[in-house]
Amino acid sequence: MTQQGFLESDGGFIADSAPERIYRIAIACGVTDFVVPGNKPESVLKYRNLFESELGAGNFTLYAPGFISQGGNISETGKVAGDSWHAIVGSALYNQKGRENIRKVATELTSQIT
């Protein structure tokens, strides 16, 4: 969901309504952990509202990729994601050379969490 050309409205092949339909099916199956597009805060807020209306506030956890190379802003997404969310920043770390560089980037990224 974070890459360009995923949804039809972005030139992709997936119907714009598909993510919400998929989330609703997952909710009906008892899922409470969801991956949302971290580089699209407006979508994160939309889906958070869906999860709160269906599951209740505090009864789900969000995981969000789409930061760094895909342009997402951890602070911006954090403001709309709620209290129970995790930023996925794997490539920002594993593309670093050396432990000290990884530590430096990790410290920088965690400072963006509000």
Secondary structure as GFF3:
##gff-version 3
##sequence-region A 1 114
A	DSSP	three_ten_helix	8	10	.	.	.	ID=ss1
A	DSSP	alpha_helix	18	28	.	.	.	ID=ss2
A	DSSP	beta_strand	33	35	.	.	.	ID=ss3
A	DSSP	alpha_helix	41	55	.	.	.	ID=ss4
A	DSSP	beta_strand	61	64	.	.	.	ID=ss5
A	DSSP	three_ten_helix	68	70	.	.	.	ID=ss6
A	DSSP	alpha_helix	74	81	.	.	.	ID=ss7
A	DSSP	beta_strand	85	87	.	.	.	ID=ss8
A	DSSP	alpha_helix	90	94	.	.	.	ID=ss9
A	DSSP	alpha_helix	99	110	.	.	.	ID=ss10
###
